[in-house]
Amino acid sequence: MVISRAQCRAARALLEWTQDRLSAEASVSKKTLVDFEAGKRTPYDRTIADIVRALETAGIEFISENGGGVGVRFRHKKCADNEN
C-alpha cells in the first residue's frame, strides 16, 4: 500500500507518536521519515511498507480513494474484543 505524507502525519497524530517513535517502530531512519513527511523525497517501496506496517500494527487503518478522498482512522475492534 502506498500512503501519502499527509496520511503518515495524520496517523502519527492519531497515535500521538513523535517522528522518533515511528522511526523506531518502523526501523526507518528519522531523516528518511522527516524528508518523506516534508515532501523532500519519496522513500523506497520497502520503506513505505515498513512505515505502514508499524502504523497498522498500532491500530491505524488507511482509507484509500473512495470518492471521498484518502484518509486515516483507527481500525474497528473485532466483535470478540467487545465481549466482556
N, C-alpha and C positions, 0 to 999 in steps of 0.2 A: 504494500500500500504506500502510495506517495501522499505525504501531508504537506501543507503549506507552512511557511514560517509563522503565520498568524495562528494556525491551529496548534503549532508547537507551543507558542507563548500562552495561548488560551488554556491548553491542557495543564501547563505548569501552574498557571494561576488558579485553576480549579483545585489542584492538589496542594497549593501553597508551597510549591517546590522552587528553590532557587536554581539558577543555572548550574551551580556547583553540584547540587543534589542530582539533577537529571544527568549531568555529565558522569557522575559516579555510578548511578543506577544503570545507565546505558553503556558504560565502558567506552565513552566517547570523549575526546579531548574537549576541555572547556572552550578553547579557541575555536574549534570547529562548530560547536553549538552556538557560541556568540556570533560568529560570522554568518551562520545559517539564519538565525533569528533576525539579524540586522540586514539580511538580503545581500551580503557581500559575496557569498558563494553558495553553490549547491553541493552538498556532500554527496559522496558515492551512495548508490542504492543500498548497499550493505549497511552503511552508517545510518541512513534514514530508517532502515528496518530495525536496527538496534534501538534507536530512539523510540520508535512506535512500540516495539515490544515492551520496553521499560514502562512506558506510559499506560499501555493496555493492561499490563500486569498489575499496575497500581489502581486500576478500576476505570480507566478512561475508555470511552468509545468514540471513534472518529466517524463523523457523518459525511458521506460523500455527496456530491452534487445530486440533488433530487428535485430540482425545480425551485427549492427554497434556499439553495446555497449550501456550501460546506459548513461544517461546524464541529463542535466538540461537546460532549456531555459525559456525565457519569453513567456507567453501564448499569442497567437494571439488575437487581439481585434476582436470583432464581427463586421460584416459589418455595423450594425446600429450605432456602435460607430464612424465609419469613415464618416458618413454623416454629413455635415455641411460645 
